[in-house]
C-alpha cells in the first residue's frame, strides 16, 4: 500500500520477488540477511515496502504475509521468523539503516481507524499525536490524503495493522493462541522499547544530519485549536504554520518508545461508535462547530459544510474486535502497568523534574495520557456488543488487569495473602482518576450478568472473578471516596479554563512540555468523568440506591442459580454412582444428558464446582455492598417463599397464545437460570418415535405393521367400545392406547392445539413386545413353565390369562 517517493525500477526487487516464489523459506531469509548487510540504503529503500508487506500482509488483506498469528512454536519456520524480526535482528537493522537516511513511506488515510480517517477527510485534525507533521496533501484533495511515516513508524504501523486487518486465510486455519509468533513478538517489542529495567538500547545508526531524533513537537506559540470555518484549509494551515523546532536531546533517548506506543494505541484502541466519538470530541472542535452554527444563523442561504459534520453524522464503523485482538490489548495493558510501576520511588515523589530522565518521565504519564481514554471506550464498546457467552472472559480479564495495577509492581506475593492484605493506600489516586473504569464498567458487567446463564460454570467463574477483585479490602472504600469527590459541589470554577491540562496530549512528544500538576482531587475526578462522558453526563453511583436494587436482583439470581447448580451436581453424582455400579453388568446408562460438568479451575489452581463459585460470589458481593447476614437472610427468605420443591415442577411463566403457551420475559429468565423448565419429551405419535437402544428394530417395524392393519380394520369397533360408559368401556380404555388414559398430569412443554387433537382415537399398540426387557421376561416365564412340564401353548395361555387378570384388577372401575 505504501510506496517510496522515487519510482525507479529495481532489479534487486525483481530478483527478490522471483526468489520468494521459487526458493525455500530458509534460503530466502538467508539471502535477505545478506542483502540487508551488503546493499546501500538507496537500494534497500526500494525493497523495504515490498518486504514489510510480504512479512505482515497488505493493508487491504489481499496479501496474507507470513501469517504470524498462526505460526506456532512447533513449526519449523518459527525460529527463523523470530530471529529475523526480533528487535536486534536483520529486519530492524534494515529499519535503522533507512532511518539514518530520513526516507519516508506513505500510508493512505483510508487505512487508519474509522474515527481518525473520517475526521481527517472532513477537515478536522483529531487528537492523535501520531499524525503530527505527517499528513501529505496530494493535489486531488482530502479524500486521497496519506501519512508520510519514517521507516520505524511505517514498520510498526504495518505490524500493528496486521492484527486487525481481515485476511483471506486458507481452510483449516483457526484462531491463534498465546504461543503464536505475533503474540510473542508484541511481548518482545514491548519489553525492548519499554523496558522495566535499564534504558532503551541505542540505535546502531545515526542520521546524516546528526543523532536520531523524534518528530518535531508542536511549537508552544501555535495553539492546538487551529480550526476555522473552511475545512479544506484547516490541516494545511495547521501544518504550514509549524516552525522548525530543535528536538530536545534528552528526548532522543525514547522517541522509538513513544512512536511504538502511539502506533499500538491508535491502531488497536481507536475503534468505537459514533455516539462515543461525539462524546470524546475535544473542546476546541466543539467550539469550532459552535462558531460555525452561530455564523450560519446569519447566512442561511450559504450552502457550506461545517467542519466535522460528516464525522459527527455519517460515521459508522462496523468494528468488532476478535479474541486475539483483545488478548494483545491485555498484553499491552499488563506491560504498561509493569512499565509504569517500575518508576523509581525517588522519582515518584520528587518535584525536581529537571533531573528526571525522559524514560522515567514517560513511566510517570504513560497510562494516563496514552491509554486511559481509548481503553475505556474500547472496553465499553466490548461490554455492549460482545456475545453473551463464555468468550467474554478475554474482555473481562483485560478490564480486571487495568483496574489492578498493584498486581504488576514486580513484588512476589501469594494470591491468598495478597487478597487479605488489600489495596495499598497509595493507589487511591489511581482509582479516583480512573473512576469510570471501576463504576461505569461494573454497571455494564451487571447488565450482562443478569441476562446470562449462571448455571454455566464458565459464566459463574466470571462473576466470581469480578466479585473477588472488587471485594479486595480498601478498594470499595476508595471507589466510594472517588464518587464522593465527584459529587461534591463545584468549587473550582476558576480552574475550569485549565481543564485541557488533564486531557491527553495534543501532538508531538508528550514530553516536549511538562504539564502543570493539579493538586485538587475534586478537579481530577470531575475532569476524568467529564472528559470521558461529556459535560452533560448523568452519573449513576455504584453505591447508590438505584444500582443497589440491581445488585439485590443479581444476588437473587445468583442464589437461584446456586440452588439449581447444587441440585444438578447432586443428581449427576447419583447418576455417576449408579452407572459405575451398573457398568459391571454392562447396563450403565448411555444417555450423557444426565451428566453435569460443573467444575472449573479457579485462580488458585483448584477445581471448583459451579455452586461453590456462586456461593463465594454471594459472600464477596455482600462484602462490597455491606450487606449483613440479616439482610441477606431476609432477602433469601423473600425469594424462597415461592421457591419450594414443587416449584421446580411448575411451568415457566407463560401466556396463552393462539397456538399454545408463549414465554414471557420472566419465563425466559427462569429457563435461562434453570429455575423452572419444561419437561422435554416426545409428543408425537408414540408408534412413530425413534427406535430406542433397548428395542429390537426388526420387531418394532413388524409389530407396527401388525398394529396398523388391526387399527385400520377394527378402528370403528375400538371407538365404539371405548365410548361405552359401562365396565367394558372402562376395560377397553385401559387396554387400548388412548391419550386420555396416558395423561399423567405432569407439566409438559407447550404444544399446539392441532398436535394435542391429532391422536385422539384409541388403537392397539404392540410396540412394548419389541422391548428386550419384555422379551427377557417372556423367556423367563416360558422357562419357568417348562420346569412344570407346560408346553408353549399352555404357557402362552397362562401368560395371556395373567395379563388379563392384572389389567382387570388395575382397571379404574375397581378403584
Protein Blocks (a to p, Z undefined) as FASTA:
>chain_A
ZZcfblcdcfklmmmmmmmmmmcfklmmmmmmmmmmmpcfklmmmmmmmmmmmmnopfko
manbjolmlmcfkbmklmmmmmmmmmklmklmmmmmmmmnopacdddfklgcfklmmmmm
nopacddfklgopaccdfkbjklgccdddfklmmmmmmmmmmmmccdddehiacddfkbm
klmmmmmmmmmmmcfehcddddfbdcfkbccdddddddfklcfklccfblmlmmmmmmmm
pccddddfklmmmmmmmmmmmmmmmmmmmgccfklmmmmpcfklmmmmmmmmmmmmmmmm
lccddehklmmmmgccdddddfklmmmmmmmmmmmmmmmmmpcfklmmpcblmlpcfklm
mmmmmmmmmmmmmmmmmmmmmmmmgccbfklmmmmmmmmmmmmmmlmnopacdfklmmmn
opafklmmmmmmmmmmmmmmmmmmmmmmmmccfkbmklmmmmmmmmmmmmpghklmmmmm
mmmmmmpccfklmmmmmmmmmmcceedjfklpccdddfblklmmmmmmmmmnojkbccdd
fkbmklmmmmmmmmmmmmmmmmmmmmmmmmmmmmmmmmmmmmmnopacfbfklpccfbdc
dfkopacdfklmmmmmmmmmmmmnopafklmmmmmmmmmmmmcfklmmpccdddddfklc
cddfklmmmmmnomaccddddfbdfklgccdfkbcfklmmmmmmmmmmmmmmmmmmmmmm
mmpcblmlmmmmmmpccfklmpgoiacddddfklmmmmmbgcddfklmmpmklmmmmmmm
mmmmmmnopafklmmmmmmmmmmmmmmmmpmklZZ
